[in-house]
């Protein structure tokens, strides 16, 4: 898999988890308004999990981009 495709995959997965975060927040608020605290707690857990995975994916993407930039600089310097 080439680096451009990897980067697009990282961005897609990062945004997918961001959608999960937003969905979790919306559902927590909805169930709190509807006075269904058990469902609100479940979706709060989903929100926390999605947030953690989103942050991990974002960090992974940034490290990968830095690695590619460093690799590209090394190729330029070796010429």
C-alpha positions as CSV (number, residue, x, y, z in Angstrom):
1,X,0.0,0.0,0.0
2,X,1.5,3.3,-1.0
3,X,1.9,6.2,1.5
4,X,-0.9,8.3,-0.1
5,X,-3.4,5.5,0.3
6,X,-2.3,4.9,3.9
7,X,-2.8,8.6,4.7
8,X,-6.3,8.6,3.1
9,X,-7.1,5.5,5.2
10,X,-5.9,7.1,8.4
11,X,-8.0,10.2,7.6
12,X,-11.1,8.2,6.9
13,X,-10.8,6.2,10.1
14,X,-10.1,9.3,12.1
15,X,-13.2,11.0,10.7
16,X,-15.3,7.8,11.2
17,X,-14.5,7.9,14.9
18,X,-15.2,11.6,15.1
19,X,-18.7,10.9,13.7
20,X,-19.0,8.3,16.6
21,X,-18.0,11.0,19.1
22,X,-20.7,13.4,17.7
23,X,-23.3,10.7,17.6
24,X,-22.5,9.8,21.2
25,X,-22.9,13.3,22.4
26,X,-26.2,13.8,20.5
27,X,-27.6,10.5,21.9
28,X,-26.5,11.3,25.5
29,X,-28.3,14.6,25.3
30,X,-31.4,13.0,23.7
31,X,-31.7,10.3,26.4
32,X,-31.1,12.8,29.2
33,X,-34.0,14.9,27.8
34,X,-36.1,11.8,27.6
35,X,-35.2,10.9,31.2
36,X,-33.7,7.5,30.2
37,X,-30.6,7.6,32.3
38,X,-29.6,4.0,31.6
39,X,-29.3,4.6,27.9
40,X,-27.6,7.9,28.5
41,X,-24.9,6.2,30.6
42,X,-24.4,3.6,27.8
43,X,-24.0,6.2,25.2
44,X,-21.7,8.3,27.5
45,X,-19.5,5.2,27.6
46,X,-19.7,5.0,23.8
47,X,-18.7,8.7,23.7
48,X,-15.7,8.2,25.9
49,X,-14.5,5.1,23.9
50,X,-15.0,6.9,20.6
51,X,-13.1,10.0,21.9
52,X,-10.2,7.9,23.0
53,X,-10.0,6.0,19.7
54,X,-10.4,9.2,17.7
55,X,-7.4,10.8,19.6
56,X,-5.3,7.7,19.1
57,X,-6.1,7.7,15.3
58,X,-5.3,11.4,15.0
59,X,-2.0,10.9,16.8
60,X,-1.2,7.9,14.6
61,X,-1.9,9.9,11.5
62,X,0.3,12.8,12.6
63,X,3.2,10.5,13.4
64,X,2.8,8.8,10.1
65,X,2.9,12.1,8.3
66,X,6.0,13.2,10.2
67,X,7.6,9.9,9.3
68,X,6.9,10.4,5.6
69,X,8.2,13.9,5.7
70,X,11.4,12.8,7.4
71,X,11.8,10.0,4.9
72,X,11.3,12.4,2.0
73,X,13.9,14.8,3.5
74,X,16.4,12.0,3.8
75,X,15.9,11.0,0.1
76,X,16.5,14.7,-0.9
77,X,19.6,14.9,1.2
78,X,21.1,11.6,-0.1
79,X,20.9,12.8,-3.8
